[in-house]
Amino acid sequence: MQVKLFEVRDRATLIPCFGVLLGRDGDEPMPVAEKFLLRRAGFGYSGAHVLFGRLEGGECQYDAYGWGGDHGRTIAQAHRYVSEHWDELESGAVVDVEHVLGETAEAKRTEREGS
């Protein structure tokens, strides 16, 4: 299992989020207990899934298309992007939803540079 943190950005928005990569063996084999628990939760052995949520708490999802309500755009799109680009992203990366959707030509920079 791998955990990464993300600075999810959108119009006038910064949401600290986390992602947990489930169901993929890395350099070392996944422990039997983890395989068992993932399978019991319905993940099976096919492919990896990213559990995604807000760091300040609340809902988290393994299904990037399962977000609804207030999460419909920003969190859902960030989750899809992180799931598709997991290996390219480092912990702490900025995920700019406006840029991902092609609404801006340049991706936002991290807010931590200004603090």
N, C-alpha and C positions, 0 to 999 in steps of 0.2 A: 504494500500500500504506500502511496505517495501523497503528501499534502503540500499544497501551494496556496499562497495568498495572492489576491488580485485587487488592484485599484480599478474598480469599474466606473467608467465615466460616461456621461451622456449630457444632454443640454442642462447646464447649471446643476449638475449632479455628480457626486462622488459617493460611491457605496463600497466600503471595505467588504470583500467577499473571500470565501475559501472554496477550494476544490479538493476533493479526495478521489484519487484514482483507485477504483475498485476492480478486482477481478483480472489483473494482469500480472503475471510473474515478471519480475525485473531480472536482475542479474542472478538473484537467488530464487529458488523455488518458493512458492507461496506456502505458508504453513498449512497443514491439514485442517486445523481448527478454523482458519479463515476461509478456506475453500468450503467447508461444511456450512458455516454461518452464511456466507454469500448465497450458497445454493438454497438454503432454507428460506432466505429472504426473497428468492425468486430470480436471482441473477444467473444461475446456471454457470456453465463454463465457457460460453461463446462470447468472446470479446470483452472489452473493458468498458466500464461505465464511470462517469464522473459525478459524484455526489457534490452538489453545489448549493451554497447558501450565503446568507449575510452573516458577517462576523458578529454583529451586535445581537444576533439571535433571530428567532422566528422560524419560518418555514425553510426547509431545504428539500431538494428534489434530486433524484437520479435521472429523471426524464426531462431533458431540455425542452420538450414540448408540453410538459405538464404544468408549467407556470400559468397562472391566470390572474385575474383581478389587477391590482396595482403593479404586479410584476410582469405584465404582459409584454412589454417592449424591452426595457433595460436589462432586467435580470435574465429573461428568457434568451435574448440575443447574446448576452455575455456568456451564458451557460453553453449555448451552441458553439460559439467561437472557441471557448476554452476546451470543450470536448474534442473539437476538430483539430486544434493546434496545441494540444497538451505538451508534446515533446519539444515544441519550439519556444514555449513560454517559460520564463523563470519565475520563481516565487517573487512577488512584489511587482510584477509586470502591470502596466496600464492596459486595460481593455476598453478602448474608446468605441462605444456603440455607434455614434454618429459616423465615425470613420469606417467602421466595419460595414455599415449599410451604404457607404458611398455618398453620404450627405456632406462630408467635408473632405477636402483634398489632403489635409495633413492631420495626423493623429495628435491628440492632446498629449502634453507632457505631464509628468507626475506633479501633483501639488506639493509633494514633500520638498521639491527644489526651492519653493518659496517660503518654507518654514524654517 
